[in-house]
Amino acid sequence: MAPKGKNGDKDKGKSKDASTEKSGKVKGAQSINVRHILCAKHAKKEEALAKLNAGGKFDDVAREFSEDKARAGGSLGWKTKGSLMAEFEAIAFELEQSTTGSPKWGECKTSEGYHIIMVEGRK
């Protein structure tokens, strides 16, 4: 039998998937590692969504379609609450954590254009 850690290997009431609560809602986070695809035109955003729905990797689709200056597969890095546009933040902080190969995304429109958003990490 393996020895227990300092805290007796208790996880202090957290579920195995710390990003979601029992109700299926995403737990609150103070910062997220976020990616997005920014398109000025609705039609271009729809093309990007079609690629994602066909199984495209989020970072590949971002490199092809995003009009954002951040060309690193749409990566915006770690962002804290209050540091993003309100419309973007409202969607981003509700998203479940996912990977670029199997993304779970949300959409919003801001003064910058149409965004497709995914979250890679939460803390």
C-alpha positions as semicolon CSV with decimal commas, in nm:
position;residue;x (nm);y (nm);z (nm)
1;M;0,000;0,000;0,000
2;A;0,137;0,342;-0,097
3;P;0,195;0,593;0,182
4;K;-0,049;0,879;0,210
5;G;0,058;1,238;0,150
6;K;0,075;1,514;0,411
7;N;-0,298;1,578;0,398
8;G;-0,389;1,209;0,403
9;D;-0,472;1,229;0,032
10;K;-0,799;1,404;0,112
11;D;-0,910;1,637;-0,160
12;K;-1,099;1,867;0,077
13;G;-1,440;1,807;-0,079
14;K;-1,344;1,879;-0,439
15;S;-1,481;1,645;-0,701
16;K;-1,250;1,464;-0,943
17;D;-1,335;1,725;-1,210
18;A;-1,270;2,048;-1,024
19;S;-1,389;2,263;-1,315
20;T;-1,753;2,160;-1,285
21;E;-1,994;2,139;-0,996
22;K;-2,243;1,854;-0,942
23;S;-2,512;2,055;-1,123
24;G;-2,295;2,058;-1,438
25;K;-2,235;2,434;-1,410
26;V;-1,877;2,554;-1,441
27;K;-1,725;2,663;-1,111
28;G;-1,614;3,021;-1,076
29;A;-1,256;3,102;-1,170
30;Q;-1,051;3,415;-1,114
31;S;-0,842;3,362;-1,428
32;I;-0,867;3,161;-1,747
33;N;-0,627;3,057;-2,023
34;V;-0,830;3,160;-2,326
35;R;-0,815;3,138;-2,706
36;H;-1,039;3,304;-2,959
37;I;-1,109;3,341;-3,327
38;L;-1,197;3,700;-3,420
39;C;-1,381;3,772;-3,744
40;A;-1,504;4,112;-3,862
41;K;-1,781;3,958;-4,076
42;H;-2,054;3,720;-3,957
43;A;-2,013;3,507;-4,272
44;K;-1,644;3,448;-4,200
45;K;-1,726;3,348;-3,840
46;E;-1,979;3,099;-3,978
47;E;-1,708;2,950;-4,206
48;A;-1,480;2,908;-3,904
49;L;-1,763;2,743;-3,707
50;A;-1,825;2,502;-3,996
51;K;-1,456;2,397;-3,982
52;L;-1,477;2,345;-3,604
53;N;-1,801;2,147;-3,639
54;A;-1,628;1,929;-3,901
55;G;-1,363;1,838;-3,641
56;G;-1,098;2,102;-3,707
57;K;-0,849;2,182;-3,430
58;F;-0,924;2,518;-3,270
59;D;-0,571;2,654;-3,308
60;D;-0,556;2,555;-3,678
61;V;-0,893;2,719;-3,749
62;A;-0,779;3,030;-3,557
63;R;-0,463;3,057;-3,767
64;E;-0,671;3,031;-4,085
65;F;-0,967;3,256;-3,998
66;S;-0,883;3,489;-3,708
67;E;-0,825;3,854;-3,791
68;D;-0,670;3,917;-3,451
69;K;-0,309;4,029;-3,427
70;A;-0,242;3,734;-3,192
71;R;-0,151;3,468;-3,447
72;A;-0,048;3,200;-3,194
73;G;-0,352;2,983;-3,267
74;G;-0,578;3,248;-3,117
75;S;-0,410;3,231;-2,775
76;L;-0,470;3,529;-2,550
77;G;-0,294;3,363;-2,254
78;W;-0,409;3,388;-1,893
79;K;-0,666;3,661;-1,834
80;T;-0,818;3,769;-1,503
81;K;-1,175;3,876;-1,435
82;G;-1,222;4,238;-1,531
83;S;-0,944;4,242;-1,792
84;L;-1,161;4,152;-2,094
85;M;-1,450;4,319;-2,275
86;A;-1,772;4,257;-2,079
87;E;-1,948;4,062;-2,358
88;F;-1,642;3,842;-2,413
89;E;-1,582;3,786;-2,042
90;A;-1,944;3,686;-1,975
91;I;-1,910;3,396;-2,221
92;A;-1,546;3,304;-2,154
93;F;-1,576;3,262;-1,777
94;E;-1,879;3,031;-1,821
95;L;-1,704;2,796;-2,063
96;E;-1,588;2,452;-1,961
97;Q;-1,217;2,383;-1,995
98;S;-1,129;2,193;-2,315
99;T;-0,843;2,122;-2,555
100;T;-0,770;2,257;-2,903
101;G;-0,816;1,904;-3,044
102;S;-1,158;1,866;-2,884
103;P;-1,277;2,222;-2,821
104;K;-1,590;2,338;-2,642
105;W;-1,658;2,693;-2,752
106;G;-1,889;2,987;-2,710
107;E;-1,964;3,287;-2,927
108;C;-2,015;3,657;-2,873
109;K;-2,015;3,985;-3,063
110;T;-1,819;4,285;-2,939
111;S;-1,721;4,618;-3,091
112;E;-1,417;4,434;-3,234
113;G;-1,626;4,179;-3,424
114;Y;-1,746;3,820;-3,384
115;H;-1,559;3,594;-3,142
116;I;-1,546;3,217;-3,108
117;I;-1,399;3,150;-2,764
118;M;-1,251;2,844;-2,594
119;V;-1,088;2,801;-2,251
120;E;-0,783;2,579;-2,198
121;G;-0,733;2,635;-1,825
122;R;-0,909;2,772;-1,519
123;K;-0,782;2,880;-1,179
